[in-house]
Amino acid sequence: MRIDKIQTSLYTYLFYCIILFFTACTSSSESFEQAPNGLLYTFRVKSNSANTPKQGDRVLVRIRYFAHDSLIFDSREISSRFIQEIPEYNDSVPTIFQAYMFMSEGDSLTCKIAAKDFYSQLSIAEYPQGIAPHELLRFEIRLEKIFNPHEFLSEEERILHDLSEQEQYLLQEYIQSHYPEQKPTKSGMYYIEKKAGNGKKPHSDAQLIIHYSISFLDGHVLYSTASANNPLRFSIQDTSVWPGLTEGVQYMREGGLATFILPSELAAGKKGENPIPPCKTIIVRVQLLKVL
């Protein structure tokens, strides 16, 4: 019995030594450098490439970010070729674009950016549920390829062709799975009425007030005016509004609810708009509150 107790104590001691060892290794691997503007970053992989991006370049990246160790976003769930342009940006606050500028092709980097700084870059006023403005989001980035503007023009054509084919496949797969009897309109959108309205129908120069949400086919919600308590007011004649949204609301009556499934050419376009990537079908859920 005494030998058993000694062995048990020894195993317990060794177990705690192992835990302490791995904790120390983890802590050292998570040692972050701090840029002058406060960006925290550390390289997980540093390549031998001397090719670094400049403003105006496009970067092909794999990016994931987390809050409370929970995954919030993974670019692979949106597109296998997630490309972003590096715009002019305010270098007095940490940005994801600054992190890209630190990297070379083949590098992997982890950085931390406050939610308020990151979401302000995307012009998103409302943070995902449970995320506070000053909370540090953790980003894991791998920079795979850099394109200068000239290189990107030819590469863009090939990429858009591949992405367009992928979009059509995913859209048809989604329709067959969720709305197999639904037919598209002449423009190519799918209009699914959820609740018929009994109020006024929009006329050609109407002003409308709506609540809407936009999401990807996988259910990832990008924005909701209802959550932000910020309904949208716009004119049927407003050409800055997505064509699919303008078309869809004209099928509705005041008080109605509907879902629009919009191919990219009726939404953010084949080239996308931040944070929507190229060739991305969008689901818009609309409540028509008022026709003015």
DAJOKA-V448724 format. One record per residue. N is the residue number from 1. SS is DSSP state (H for helix, E for strand, L for the rest). OMEGA is omega in radians with two decimals (999 if undefined). D_LAST is the distance of its C-alpha to the last C-alpha in Angstrom with 2 decimals. Layout:
BEGIN
n:N ss:SS omega:OMEGA d_last:D_LAST
n:N ss:SS omega:OMEGA d_last:D_LAST
END
This chain:
BEGIN
n:1 ss:L omega:-3.10 d_last:86.83
n:2 ss:H omega:3.12 d_last:87.29
n:3 ss:H omega:3.13 d_last:86.85
n:4 ss:H omega:-3.14 d_last:83.66
n:5 ss:H omega:3.12 d_last:82.29
n:6 ss:H omega:3.13 d_last:83.25
n:7 ss:H omega:3.13 d_last:81.55
n:8 ss:H omega:3.12 d_last:78.41
n:9 ss:H omega:3.14 d_last:78.34
n:10 ss:H omega:3.12 d_last:78.91
n:11 ss:H omega:3.12 d_last:76.07
n:12 ss:H omega:3.14 d_last:73.76
n:13 ss:H omega:3.13 d_last:74.80
n:14 ss:H omega:3.13 d_last:74.25
n:15 ss:H omega:-3.14 d_last:70.83
n:16 ss:H omega:3.08 d_last:69.70
n:17 ss:H omega:3.13 d_last:71.23
n:18 ss:H omega:3.12 d_last:69.18
n:19 ss:H omega:-3.14 d_last:65.97
n:20 ss:H omega:-3.14 d_last:66.77
n:21 ss:H omega:-3.11 d_last:67.57
n:22 ss:H omega:3.07 d_last:64.29
n:23 ss:H omega:3.12 d_last:62.36
n:24 ss:H omega:3.13 d_last:64.14
n:25 ss:H omega:-3.14 d_last:63.42
n:26 ss:H omega:-3.12 d_last:59.72
n:27 ss:H omega:-3.11 d_last:59.56
n:28 ss:H omega:-3.13 d_last:61.35
n:29 ss:H omega:-3.13 d_last:59.17
n:30 ss:L omega:3.09 d_last:56.09
n:31 ss:L omega:-3.04 d_last:57.35
n:32 ss:L omega:2.93 d_last:54.52
n:33 ss:E omega:-3.13 d_last:54.90
n:34 ss:E omega:3.08 d_last:52.58
n:35 ss:L omega:-3.12 d_last:51.20
n:36 ss:L omega:-3.13 d_last:51.10
n:37 ss:L omega:3.07 d_last:47.35
n:38 ss:L omega:3.12 d_last:47.87
n:39 ss:L omega:3.09 d_last:47.14
n:40 ss:E omega:-3.09 d_last:49.42
n:41 ss:E omega:3.03 d_last:50.80
n:42 ss:E omega:3.13 d_last:53.76
n:43 ss:E omega:3.01 d_last:54.92
n:44 ss:E omega:3.06 d_last:55.69
n:45 ss:E omega:3.09 d_last:56.98
n:46 ss:L omega:-3.10 d_last:58.09
n:47 ss:L omega:3.09 d_last:58.87
n:48 ss:L omega:-3.09 d_last:61.32
n:49 ss:L omega:3.07 d_last:58.73
n:50 ss:L omega:-3.09 d_last:58.39
n:51 ss:L omega:3.14 d_last:55.11
n:52 ss:E omega:-3.09 d_last:52.35
n:53 ss:L omega:3.06 d_last:48.79
n:54 ss:L omega:3.06 d_last:47.51
n:55 ss:L omega:-3.08 d_last:44.09
n:56 ss:L omega:3.08 d_last:42.49
n:57 ss:L omega:2.97 d_last:44.38
n:58 ss:E omega:3.12 d_last:42.92
n:59 ss:E omega:3.02 d_last:44.44
n:60 ss:E omega:-3.02 d_last:44.79
n:61 ss:E omega:2.85 d_last:44.80
n:62 ss:E omega:-3.07 d_last:45.01
n:63 ss:E omega:3.02 d_last:43.20
n:64 ss:E omega:2.99 d_last:42.75
n:65 ss:E omega:-2.96 d_last:41.69
n:66 ss:E omega:2.92 d_last:42.32
n:67 ss:E omega:-3.07 d_last:41.51
n:68 ss:L omega:-3.10 d_last:44.05
n:69 ss:L omega:3.08 d_last:45.97
n:70 ss:E omega:-3.13 d_last:43.14
n:71 ss:E omega:3.11 d_last:41.86
n:72 ss:E omega:-3.03 d_last:38.23
n:73 ss:E omega:3.04 d_last:38.11
n:74 ss:E omega:-3.07 d_last:40.52
n:75 ss:H omega:-3.14 d_last:39.94
n:76 ss:H omega:3.11 d_last:42.09
n:77 ss:H omega:3.14 d_last:39.56
n:78 ss:L omega:-3.09 d_last:37.06
n:79 ss:L omega:3.07 d_last:39.43
n:80 ss:L omega:3.11 d_last:43.17
n:81 ss:L omega:-3.08 d_last:42.68
n:82 ss:E omega:-3.04 d_last:40.45
n:83 ss:E omega:3.09 d_last:40.44
n:84 ss:E omega:3.02 d_last:38.98
n:85 ss:E omega:3.07 d_last:39.20
n:86 ss:L omega:-3.09 d_last:40.75
n:87 ss:L omega:2.91 d_last:38.60
n:88 ss:L omega:-3.09 d_last:39.52
n:89 ss:L omega:3.13 d_last:39.10
n:90 ss:L omega:-3.07 d_last:39.89
n:91 ss:L omega:3.07 d_last:43.42
n:92 ss:L omega:3.08 d_last:43.58
n:93 ss:L omega:3.14 d_last:41.84
n:94 ss:L omega:3.08 d_last:42.77
n:95 ss:L omega:3.08 d_last:40.81
n:96 ss:H omega:-3.14 d_last:41.29
n:97 ss:H omega:3.06 d_last:41.88
n:98 ss:H omega:3.10 d_last:44.79
n:99 ss:H omega:3.09 d_last:46.29
n:100 ss:H omega:-3.07 d_last:46.14
n:101 ss:H omega:3.09 d_last:47.97
n:102 ss:H omega:-2.91 d_last:50.81
n:103 ss:L omega:2.98 d_last:51.42
n:104 ss:E omega:3.09 d_last:53.39
n:105 ss:L omega:3.13 d_last:53.14
n:106 ss:L omega:3.14 d_last:54.38
n:107 ss:L omega:2.95 d_last:53.77
n:108 ss:E omega:-3.02 d_last:52.25
n:109 ss:E omega:2.99 d_last:50.94
n:110 ss:E omega:3.09 d_last:49.51
n:111 ss:E omega:3.13 d_last:47.49
n:112 ss:E omega:-3.12 d_last:45.58
n:113 ss:E omega:3.10 d_last:42.40
n:114 ss:E omega:-3.11 d_last:40.47
n:115 ss:H omega:-3.10 d_last:37.11
n:116 ss:H omega:3.13 d_last:35.36
n:117 ss:H omega:-3.09 d_last:36.97
n:118 ss:H omega:-3.06 d_last:36.33
n:119 ss:H omega:3.08 d_last:32.65
n:120 ss:H omega:3.08 d_last:31.89
n:121 ss:H omega:-3.12 d_last:33.30
n:122 ss:L omega:-3.10 d_last:30.69
n:123 ss:L omega:3.09 d_last:27.83
n:124 ss:L omega:-3.06 d_last:27.31
n:125 ss:L omega:-3.06 d_last:26.72
n:126 ss:L omega:3.14 d_last:27.41
n:127 ss:L omega:3.03 d_last:30.89
n:128 ss:L omega:-3.06 d_last:31.91
n:129 ss:L omega:3.07 d_last:32.76
n:130 ss:L omega:-3.13 d_last:36.07
n:131 ss:L omega:-3.14 d_last:36.39
n:132 ss:L omega:-3.08 d_last:36.90
n:133 ss:L omega:-3.06 d_last:36.14
n:134 ss:L omega:3.12 d_last:39.87
n:135 ss:L omega:3.12 d_last:41.04
n:136 ss:E omega:3.02 d_last:42.99
n:137 ss:E omega:-3.12 d_last:41.79
n:138 ss:E omega:-3.10 d_last:44.64
n:139 ss:E omega:3.02 d_last:44.32
n:140 ss:E omega:-2.99 d_last:46.84
n:141 ss:E omega:2.93 d_last:46.80
n:142 ss:E omega:3.13 d_last:48.98
n:143 ss:E omega:-3.02 d_last:48.80
n:144 ss:E omega:-3.06 d_last:49.95
n:145 ss:E omega:3.08 d_last:49.47
n:146 ss:E omega:3.09 d_last:48.56
n:147 ss:E omega:2.97 d_last:47.32
n:148 ss:L omega:-3.04 d_last:47.38
n:149 ss:H omega:-3.13 d_last:44.71
n:150 ss:H omega:3.13 d_last:47.14
n:151 ss:H omega:-3.04 d_last:48.24
n:152 ss:H omega:-3.11 d_last:44.73
n:153 ss:H omega:3.13 d_last:43.68
n:154 ss:H omega:3.12 d_last:46.24
n:155 ss:H omega:-3.11 d_last:45.86
n:156 ss:H omega:-3.14 d_last:42.09
n:157 ss:H omega:-3.13 d_last:42.45
n:158 ss:H omega:-3.12 d_last:44.73
n:159 ss:H omega:-3.11 d_last:42.68
n:160 ss:H omega:3.09 d_last:39.39
n:161 ss:H omega:-3.14 d_last:41.24
n:162 ss:H omega:-3.12 d_last:42.58
n:163 ss:H omega:3.13 d_last:39.31
n:164 ss:H omega:3.09 d_last:37.45
n:165 ss:H omega:3.11 d_last:40.04
n:166 ss:H omega:3.13 d_last:39.80
n:167 ss:H omega:-3.13 d_last:36.01
n:168 ss:H omega:3.13 d_last:36.33
n:169 ss:H omega:-3.10 d_last:39.03
n:170 ss:H omega:3.12 d_last:37.16
n:171 ss:H omega:-3.13 d_last:33.96
n:172 ss:H omega:3.09 d_last:36.00
n:173 ss:H omega:3.14 d_last:37.95
n:174 ss:H omega:-3.13 d_last:34.83
n:175 ss:H omega:3.14 d_last:33.40
n:176 ss:H omega:-3.11 d_last:36.81
n:177 ss:H omega:-3.00 d_last:37.09
n:178 ss:H omega:-3.07 d_last:33.68
n:179 ss:L omega:-3.01 d_last:32.16
n:180 ss:L omega:-3.12 d_last:35.16
n:181 ss:L omega:-3.04 d_last:33.68
n:182 ss:L omega:3.10 d_last:30.38
n:183 ss:L omega:3.12 d_last:30.11
n:184 ss:L omega:2.99 d_last:28.14
n:185 ss:L omega:-3.14 d_last:25.66
n:186 ss:L omega:-3.11 d_last:27.01
n:187 ss:L omega:-3.12 d_last:25.85
n:188 ss:L omega:3.10 d_last:27.71
n:189 ss:L omega:3.04 d_last:25.06
n:190 ss:E omega:-3.13 d_last:25.41
n:191 ss:E omega:-3.13 d_last:22.51
n:192 ss:E omega:3.14 d_last:23.48
n:193 ss:E omega:3.13 d_last:21.35
n:194 ss:E omega:3.10 d_last:22.25
n:195 ss:E omega:3.14 d_last:20.25
n:196 ss:L omega:3.05 d_last:18.45
n:197 ss:L omega:3.11 d_last:15.09
n:198 ss:L omega:-3.14 d_last:14.91
n:199 ss:L omega:-3.08 d_last:11.25
n:200 ss:L omega:3.05 d_last:8.91
n:201 ss:E omega:-3.11 d_last:9.94
n:202 ss:L omega:3.02 d_last:8.22
n:203 ss:L omega:-2.92 d_last:9.28
n:204 ss:L omega:3.13 d_last:11.36
n:205 ss:L omega:-3.08 d_last:9.39
n:206 ss:L omega:2.90 d_last:5.91
n:207 ss:E omega:-3.09 d_last:5.00
n:208 ss:E omega:2.98 d_last:6.04
n:209 ss:E omega:-3.08 d_last:8.06
n:210 ss:E omega:2.78 d_last:11.36
n:211 ss:E omega:3.11 d_last:14.94
n:212 ss:E omega:2.97 d_last:17.50
n:213 ss:E omega:3.08 d_last:21.24
n:214 ss:E omega:-3.11 d_last:23.47
n:215 ss:E omega:3.04 d_last:27.08
n:216 ss:L omega:-3.14 d_last:30.09
n:217 ss:L omega:-3.13 d_last:31.73
n:218 ss:L omega:3.10 d_last:34.25
n:219 ss:L omega:-3.14 d_last:31.66
n:220 ss:L omega:-3.09 d_last:31.81
n:221 ss:E omega:3.13 d_last:28.45
n:222 ss:E omega:-3.06 d_last:27.54
n:223 ss:E omega:3.08 d_last:24.44
n:224 ss:E omega:3.11 d_last:22.09
n:225 ss:H omega:3.13 d_last:19.08
n:226 ss:H omega:3.11 d_last:19.77
n:227 ss:H omega:-3.14 d_last:23.32
n:228 ss:H omega:-3.07 d_last:22.33
n:229 ss:L omega:-3.04 d_last:19.70
n:230 ss:L omega:-3.11 d_last:17.48
n:231 ss:L omega:-3.13 d_last:14.17
n:232 ss:E omega:3.01 d_last:12.96
n:233 ss:E omega:-3.14 d_last:9.89
n:234 ss:E omega:-3.14 d_last:10.14
n:235 ss:E omega:3.04 d_last:9.42
n:236 ss:L omega:-3.09 d_last:10.82
n:237 ss:L omega:-3.07 d_last:13.23
n:238 ss:L omega:-3.08 d_last:14.52
n:239 ss:L omega:3.11 d_last:18.11
n:240 ss:L omega:3.12 d_last:19.08
n:241 ss:L omega:3.12 d_last:17.26
n:242 ss:L omega:3.14 d_last:19.71
n:243 ss:H omega:-3.13 d_last:19.81
n:244 ss:H omega:3.10 d_last:20.20
n:245 ss:H omega:3.12 d_last:17.07
n:246 ss:H omega:3.13 d_last:15.02
n:247 ss:H omega:-3.03 d_last:17.02
n:248 ss:H omega:-3.09 d_last:16.90
n:249 ss:H omega:-3.14 d_last:13.22
n:250 ss:L omega:3.03 d_last:13.21
n:251 ss:L omega:-3.00 d_last:15.83
n:252 ss:L omega:2.94 d_last:13.86
n:253 ss:E omega:3.13 d_last:11.94
n:254 ss:L omega:-3.12 d_last:9.92
n:255 ss:L omega:-3.09 d_last:12.89
n:256 ss:L omega:3.05 d_last:15.02
n:257 ss:E omega:-3.14 d_last:17.47
n:258 ss:E omega:3.05 d_last:19.08
n:259 ss:E omega:3.06 d_last:21.61
n:260 ss:E omega:3.01 d_last:21.74
n:261 ss:E omega:-2.95 d_last:25.22
n:262 ss:E omega:2.94 d_last:25.08
n:263 ss:L omega:-3.00 d_last:28.29
n:264 ss:H omega:-3.10 d_last:28.71
n:265 ss:H omega:3.09 d_last:27.95
n:266 ss:H omega:-3.10 d_last:24.35
n:267 ss:L omega:-3.05 d_last:24.07
n:268 ss:L omega:3.10 d_last:26.28
n:269 ss:L omega:-3.13 d_last:28.53
n:270 ss:L omega:-3.12 d_last:32.20
n:271 ss:L omega:3.10 d_last:33.21
n:272 ss:L omega:3.04 d_last:30.84
n:273 ss:E omega:-3.03 d_last:29.28
n:274 ss:L omega:0.14 d_last:30.58
n:275 ss:L omega:-3.11 d_last:30.95
n:276 ss:E omega:-3.12 d_last:30.36
n:277 ss:L omega:-3.14 d_last:33.57
n:278 ss:L omega:3.01 d_last:34.02
n:279 ss:L omega:-3.10 d_last:33.52
n:280 ss:L omega:3.05 d_last:31.74
n:281 ss:L omega:-3.08 d_last:29.65
n:282 ss:E omega:3.00 d_last:26.68
n:283 ss:E omega:3.11 d_last:25.17
n:284 ss:E omega:3.07 d_last:21.49
n:285 ss:E omega:-2.95 d_last:20.38
n:286 ss:E omega:2.93 d_last:16.66
n:287 ss:E omega:-3.13 d_last:14.79
n:288 ss:E omega:-3.04 d_last:11.18
n:289 ss:E omega:-3.00 d_last:10.00
n:290 ss:E omega:2.99 d_last:6.30
n:291 ss:E omega:-3.07 d_last:3.81
n:292 ss:L omega:999 d_last:0.00
END
